[in-house]
């Protein structure tokens, strides 16, 4: 039996979930103080005694627990997903681990996915489109498991056959349409903002940009030679680039006046402090 350098990890509590930490990773065992969590914790310790490195186990037999798969994906996501998407996955995994964390990955099925979805519906806190997105993220976790050879491809193929919730299905509701913020509300708010944030808000509103677009703006991305009256801000990348190509946003005199105070000359590179660093 290999000798462990450190003491065996204890079972800890994370909200309603029981988990243990090893090598900087969390391994979830199921609902706190449940028989499932006790059994899964004992299995976890047994595997750790067999292999202190504790990779995800037994690819051939499918003995990888769903809680282990989720922990592995989240470790992967720390470096491969952007911060916003990573937070979305953190909100997705709770119900999956709570209900089925103690099952092996190849025991998961479309009906079990529907049970997870039904719990989201019953919570009454998520609109139909959000629930569909969370279900898609669960399938994505299992698809990652296929790529890493922890999940049988047939499992993911079956999960993808689960149809998205349609508008009007019982228990679901739609998100309210987004409404424009009245100009009067913007004007009342501006005095309470810092000069930089106030400029960002005004440039975004005048040019019709998304928040991420204005925050990533640098003067190096702005063409001031194309038109004497207009500057053109070319986004380095954006979410619809594959459909419409490079996006160019015209900036008129009001936007130019707001941007002008933030121009900084440094080593022949002109930049704006709108990149989220301040």
C-alpha positions, 0 to 999 in steps of 0.5 A: 500500500502506498504511503500517503504524505499527508493525512487522509482528507476529511469530509467537509460541508459546502452548503448542502453538499459533502466534499473532501479536498485533495491536491487542491481539488474538491471531490463531492460525495453527495448531500451532507450527512446522507447515507450516499455521502458516507458511502461515497466518502468511504469509496473516495478514501479507498481509492485514495489509498490505492492511488494517492495521486487520485486521477479520475478512476477506472475509465474502462469500467465506468467507475468515475463518479458524477461528482468526480467528473464535475470536479474534473471539469471545473478544474479544467474550466478554471483555465479554459473558460472565461470568468463569466462562463465559469460562474455560470457552470458553478450555478449549473452543477449544484443540482446535478451533484446534489441529486446524482453525485454518487452515481457513476457517469455511465449510469446517467441517462436522459430521464435523470437529466429530465429530473435535474431539469424538473428541479430547476422548474420547481425552484421557480427562480429560472425562466425557461431559456435559462433552464435550457441553457443549464441543461445544455451545460450539463450535457457539455460536462459529459461531452468533456468527459467523453473527450477525456475518455471518462464517459461512454460516447453513447451517454452524451448521444442519448442526452442530446436527444432530450428536447429543449423546453418549449414556450408555454410548457407547464411550470415554466415562465418567460423572462420579461423583455429587456427595456431601454433605460430612460435618458432621464434615469441616465442623467440622474445617475451620472453625477454619482459616477466617477468621471471614467465610469461616467464617460464609459456609460455615455460613450456606450449609450451614444454608440449603442455598444455592449458593455464588453465592447466599450470596456475593451476599447483602445485608441489603437483600435480606432481609425481616425483617418477614414472620415474627417467627421467620424472615427471608426472603432474596429472590434478585435473580436465579437460574438457575432463575428462568424456571421457578420465579419469585423464590426466597425462602430462609428464614433461621432463628435460627442463620443470623440469629446468624451474619449479625448481626455483619456488619450495617453501617449506611451511608446508610440501607442495610444490607448484608453483606460477603458479596458477594465483595468481601472 
